[in-house]
Amino acid sequence: MSDPSKGEQERFGPLLQKWGIHVDSNQARRLDVFLDELELWNKKINLTGLSSRQKIVDELLTDSLLPTPFLPDEGTLLDVGSGAGFPAIPIKICKPRLECQLIEPHAKKTHFLKQVIRLARLDDIEVIQGRMEEKEGALLSKGYDVITSRAFLPLPGFLTLCAPHLSPGGCMVAFLGGQAESSIRESADIIGMHRLFPFKSIPYSLPGKGAKRKILILKKKV
């Protein structure tokens, strides 16, 4: 009998080989559950704007996983504007001991996220419907070890809104696309004000696209 995880591992093979990200067979199965449900929901509501599974893997799943080698294995994570679950769901699958809160204002997207969490059998992950500014009471008073957001706000707005909720020694993951350098320059004062410093810069390009992108991980001084 063939190993059912083999096809899943092969499907994520290019991801593993190119970026050196380890995904075991159990994590691969859960990523497949996530992608299966995303494809199904995409036919009813526009969650990603991408029509094919391969494009979703290439353009959303890959960069969601790129920061994982530089994130803690346990602690707390806050994802703001979670939408279709990127980057929070892939990060949670690959870092199962992180306790996660996902904030998303749209009801249909929160229903999707809760369905994925149930089907993928993810523990210690909560979806909060609403805007972050309205949900202060639901946030952890001690702050978070990791704060992420993908295409939610430009970098200055992301830092202004979220940096006050970052724990000392914690990190913020910003997906900057092709405007990385100008975004960083515009945010210099805010970065300094919140005692942040650049911890890791991850330049990359998407398959079939020449434009360079960048993920910036900022850490808060202890």
Rosetta blueprint (number, residue, H / E / L):
1 M L
2 S L
3 D L
4 P H
5 S H
6 K H
7 G H
8 E H
9 Q H
10 E H
11 R H
12 F L
13 G H
14 P H
15 L H
16 L H
17 Q H
18 K H
19 W H
20 G L
21 I L
22 H L
23 V L
24 D L
25 S H
26 N H
27 Q H
28 A H
29 R H
30 R H
31 L H
32 D H
33 V H
34 F H
35 L H
36 D H
37 E H
38 L H
39 E H
40 L H
41 W H
42 N H
43 K L
44 K L
45 I L
46 N L
47 L L
48 T L
49 G L
50 L L
51 S L
52 S L
53 R H
54 Q H
55 K H
56 I H
57 V H
58 D H
59 E H
60 L H
61 L H
62 T H
63 D H
64 S H
65 L H
66 L L
67 P L
68 T H
69 P H
70 F H
71 L L
72 P L
73 D L
74 E E
75 G E
76 T E
77 L E
78 L E
79 D E
80 V E
81 G L
82 S L
83 G L
84 A L
85 G L
86 F L
87 P L
88 A H
89 I H
90 P H
91 I H
92 K H
93 I H
94 C H
95 K L
96 P L
97 R E
98 L E
99 E E
100 C E
101 Q E
102 L E
103 I E
104 E E
105 P L
106 H L
107 A H
108 K H
109 K H
110 T H
111 H H
112 F H
113 L H
114 K H
115 Q H
116 V H
117 I H
118 R H
119 L H
120 A L
121 R L
122 L L
123 D L
124 D L
125 I E
126 E E
127 V E
128 I E
129 Q E
130 G L
131 R L
132 M H
133 E H
134 E H
135 K L
136 E H
137 G H
138 A H
139 L L
140 L L
141 S L
142 K L
143 G L
144 Y E
145 D E
146 V E
147 I E
148 T E
149 S E
150 R L
151 A L
152 F L
153 L L
154 P L
155 L H
156 P H
157 G H
158 F H
159 L H
160 T H
161 L H
162 C H
163 A H
164 P H
165 H H
166 L E
167 S E
168 P E
169 G E
170 G E
171 C E
172 M E
173 V E
174 A E
175 F E
176 L E
177 G E
178 G L
179 Q L
180 A H
181 E H
182 S H
183 S H
184 I H
185 R H
186 E H
187 S L
188 A H
189 D H
190 I H
191 I H
192 G H
193 M H
194 H L
195 R L
196 L E
197 F E
198 P E
199 F E
200 K E
201 S E
202 I E
203 P E
204 Y E
205 S E
206 L L
207 P L
208 G L
209 K L
210 G L
211 A L
212 K E
213 R E
214 K E
215 I E
216 L E
217 I E
218 L E
219 K E
220 K E
221 K L
222 V L
